[in-house]
Amino acid sequence: MEWTKEQLEAAGRESRLYLKNTSHPDPEDYRTDQQKMLPQPPLVKAPMGGTVTSLPKDFSALGLHENLFELLTRRVSSRVYTEEQIILTQLSFLLWATQGVKGIRGRKYATLRTVPCGGARHPFETYLLVKNVEGLQPGKYHYLPMEHAVEFLGPVEDLENVMDATMEGQRWAVKSGVIFYWSFVPYRTEWRYGVFSHHMSLIDLGHVGENLYLAATAAGLGTCGIGAYDQDLCDALFGLDGEDEFTVYTETVGTVRPEDAGAEKAFYNFVDEAGW
């Protein structure tokens, strides 16, 4: 279906109006489940039964780039990868930087993590498709933030084609060493914030993605956030029901080299061709 300019503008106005009118949609007597004193949901998803691999937490050997100005300047989306092996400590650092637990608030009220989150609800789970990471069998994984470990959920037949399919045919993604898939567990946030929760969760997801960008840059790796993914395939791949938990964002991670910067520009040839 080809949308006219007028139809696109009308859809944009309708979307903005909906967002504005749902910012404070609750009646005065509305109470969240936390206010009703209902039990809070678990802070993290329970292990799914796979073989667990503990991850290193000593990152001193990575030679991380620590100058924030340089990190912000060098941060780019990378779609050209050299297909060299990612070191396990590098992957460990990326997982810690995006969802690592630094402490617990109360006995089990909230996790304090490396990313900010409204009410410290942290409604996301991290899944991985691993292709080329030191010490890890290729296949699918689930991150266990409390233990700082990954559990192996099983091999994936025809892995490269599955990676390609989950990314809606973006074939360049197959050259990455690992793809991050984040899921959303809505009730973790809804329990505390009810109808207000989803606006905050969108922002919180951005915190997670940006931390991966900065952490990958610091570790000398490349990454690219991708919103164009196959929802049903990603959910089915990791056993998500699509309602109480579903995929919301993905990022590829791979090894890069400076001389490939020119190849990155080829992804934007359409800008010059269109004269924009």
Steps between C-alpha positions, in 0.01 A plus 500: 500500500634844399413772750449854372669794670162609636432154648842491668451846650152404626636180656774700672247745645282214624800329662607820678144562620477146637830534684394834649160371614638182656767671707259534795207270416413373847207610716571659838420181688734285290750297702793291384554143614778622727257742664256213538776313687499214249815285479765644274624296201847338508790737440640275227386206295582165654766288325350311211687176566799531272864430577638802684835666419630750755646814347822677602463832682862614484508728197848641557651298215267656242689831489171688498488850358388717791494856364129586478546775243689262271239226549217736407695624200591152378160342561344398168270231365720226352367267230833377361661226712826310455352174637785446747421332830359710783681439829282363779611782730385752240154343488497486880574874514221580253247299700611659827490849347146457370323305776757420770381504862700721736284446808156432646268760651333364812481125542367440150320820403713608204827444319752781461661460160745664264214676316239737645139385508177652631443367851788256446246260345734381221234322291739358239656159441804443278525217248784429259563323174868413522691425182866560583584562867797344678401207721130500408334245277310666214129523574252688716559627854326679787684742728466447876578844649488395865772239441671688214486185292343375178296185460513303177149451362609272219659491155327668208480309175613703199612778735603757239168481317314529830704810588415642158130417536467656846652819357248511215754405236770752594772266384789709634386409854607139441865610519461613860640278774193529722156660482332640811121462525326683784157397616250704702321356804225763539364409841829575675435866422120488502496368858645831621391751237188348343379689194794741518763228460544464126617853422782459752589154373563632150749748646659235721555275198694784340728510803580132450571535130721805543702326770571219254615755242739664747622172649565351156690813398707484819582134433602561138192329354227619268125491554181605327155533655224350286127559533412305183474144630252215451285518813343155481825326408702669775236421762473137390878460484539576871171347616322829577121504509467835324275651768656475846844515339596603148798624299536879481850579367810341350867591450772330302855490637813412304871563457590806292801679355544872427575454130146372441350841580472568128293188449258624764431806288368275224190435710406865445561522124126549457534843665737626232303327224178666612669834543382540860 
